Amino acid sequence: MDSEGDSGNKFHKLLQEAQRLAAELNPKLAKKRRSVKPVSGVVSWRQRDNSGQIIPKFPPKTYNSTTRKRSSSEVAEPVFQQPEPTPYDSAQELNALQDLLRDIPPQEKGTVPLSWAERQAQSSEKWNASRSAMVKNIFLAEHTDTYICDICLQNTSVVRCRDCLPRQFLCSSCDTQIHQHILHNREAMFEGFYQPLAPNMIIQLQNDGSHQIKHEVRLLPVRLPQQCTCSPSQLKLTCGKEVILVGINGRYQLNLPTLSCSQCMKSWTTGLDELVQCGYWPATINHQTIFHVDLFQSFQDLKQLAPGLSRQAFIGMLDERTKYFGRTGKICGDTFQRSFLEWCYAQHEVDKLLEVEPFRCTACSPQMHAVSVDGNRKLYRFKNASGSATKGLFDGTFLARDEEVSSFVAQIQQATKHTPGKGMCGSSQWTAAKEHSGKSASKIDEEGLEIAVCRHGVLLRALNMFRGEIYAYPLYLQKELSPSNVSFFCSDVACKYYPYLEKVSNKCSELQGLLEMHPLLSVMHAKAHSWTCELKWGGRNQEGAGNTIGEEVEQVNSFLSRAAISTKYMSKGGRTDMLTVLAMGWNKKKMSNMDKILAQRYAKAVQRVADDKLKLEELKAELRIDDAVIQQWVTEVQHWPEANSSLEGEASREVILKKKIEGLYLSVMQRKHRLYRQTDSNKRRHKLRQKIAEEKAALSSAIEELREQTDIILPAVDELLLTENFVWSWTYLGPTDLRTKKAIFDQVMVIRRMQEEEQIVVQEMRRHLNSLIGVAGSLKTLLLDQSNGAHCGYHSMLRRRLSVVNAQVHHTKASFSLALHGEMTSQDMLSEDREEQVSDVEDTSDDDNDIDSS
């Protein structure tokens, strides 16, 4: 016992000595920790979860927002009511979700994989050791030795077929017999090197023992029917008309098979029905050229991974593969694109019969929390683009019909009087904030797209812009999406759009229901607005918004904008169809990962709440304030916009200079932000740099003039521009530094939004799972209706679709169960799709004149 006491005293003395040394090295830290209680010799260990995070001993406190009634005299701008908190029972929602997950067995924990750097180091070592052997094996693979035929084991082989492995070496007779109906890529080897052979080339043995390459008719591989009951010896297979087959390995010159019976005199020729059923797709109804369906699937997958891939580049790759395998001929790009789009539309029709809704988010049905709308000016199309003016196959599916949008815009313009020019926010002008704009006189027809997505990045609707970004375009999308019961309508100019909506709804009574959607200024665009605008309209400050960022369209823009390099030269219908195909592919990927996305959002929300509360406690300790002071500061900051609006009537030179400095600061910050994110040419970037230089010079001059007239001293221009959302000294309110109050306010708002996000995601997880279960039930009902044996192909596709949905339900339950029980690893939380990272997405919403300083 004495030895244990001595060891405890020694440990206590050592710990005190370490604290004394730490205080000498960091006096500031010692000052913060001067109230620390004496440490005893007993060490207490903090409990941690599976991911290494500390489990708090006490449940976190909840923050209740307070409201203050304002008099009518304080209202200077059109106001909107904050969304009333929907009745939410946290225990009830969690119990409902856990009831759906009741049948999930406990998940086994796998081993932690090596880091990326360790795996790359191991791979490099193995490659370095094997590189010389790999080069040697390349030479050995081209060695034409004398081999015996792998089939008959008698004759000398003259052909190598890599597709026939493990029996790749064949003699001339075995080669003819095996490859009569198979389109393998073969190589002749009798001349001392491997020479590619087309399918219609064979090798014949001459009388003198030499070999010669000759042409022979090759038939298209199709399934032959049982057309009669006669003896098979009476059936004769002959060649029909010539056709061109295009597959992933290039172009083939083949013939259609024809079957005839010499006894009953019946005959059969390959038709369009047989081609489609055998996995081919015609280029025309006459099927002179046919494509393998696998080729279309490969092209569609490549377009999803590389939207900028043009059909000319893909066709060029096929032409090169044709030459590589010893064949000749060119492939028509126009024919390929038309046939590909027809195949995509046929697949879309099949999907509709299989209960597939490509433009519906299962996590947002039937109650959609938020919709984000923004424009994309890169997806324009030239007027002189080749092709006819025929409408696309997908016209109205994703992109709204132009005539319907034009009729709506004309109706709105006729009902209301428009304010010319760009919308103002503070001292900045926005081209996206316009009520009216004339038709562009440039060489382009469609000037871009106006796109609407949900808060999960699922594409919902879009339209072609012909007059720039006017208010009527998002208004049309808002009207189209109103049946989805949307709570928040996100926009980068929400501060100007909502007053416009109020004015239009007063003239058009049928649009008054749109006012139920609460406006939300997107988080990143809010930094380029005035600070009062950000406080009033910003997404971080909207009650009930959760972690809705409002920038979800930018995720889609970073994907679709890469297709602009090819779609701007397409015909009107071709552009519509290609953009729709890309949008459906984007949504398919999003929906397949929806369970992981929701589970990761829930886990991150829970972790963020705990982390942000710790940060707030650190700020409270540092500033020596309590919850009452924090609530007072939050209320004060919330009413700053009202206090600032009361000073707008002043018109002195000092006030004019202050407004000018604020406007120039916001303008330069916005232009620098978009220098590389939205411009696609050096010419436009050079124009932006010139404008930035001019505005920086004007800002420096205004700061110097303000210093001469008053005692206000601001940082230099370069130092000023390094600070985001700079708080101006003339907005000083109260004895505490304005920036300190704003920091506390921001931290409290983040905590409230993340607490709301946790509740919102639980609701979305339950909706998503219920949607999948509902689709499975609908498919089972359709299967029962088809049980009489009719439409057997449809019956088989329903069964396959049901199997896929059941697998999704199982995986979704497993993901949600891990998230709710806090068993997601840090690796799982970091594996979220790149599209979910909003901070580094490409901003393509506006042109280079998006902000003009007054």
PyMOL commands that set and color helices and strands:
alter all, ss='L'
color gray80, all
select helices_A, chain A and resi 2-25+27-32+72-74+90-100+116-141+162-164+172-178+232-234+272-277+293-305+311-324+333-353+362-364+402-415+472-484+494-507+509-516+523-526+531-537+539-541+552-567+572-592+594-623+627-638+640-645+653-673+682-709+717-721+729-731+738-785+792-820+826-830+834-836
alter helices_A, ss='H'
color red, helices_A
select strands_A, chain A and resi 159-161+169-170+186-188+195-197+201-205+211-215+235-247+250-261+267-269+280-282+289-292+370-376+423-425+428-430+448-454+459-465+488-491+518-521+851-853
alter strands_A, ss='S'
color yellow, strands_A
deselect
rebuild
show_as cartoon
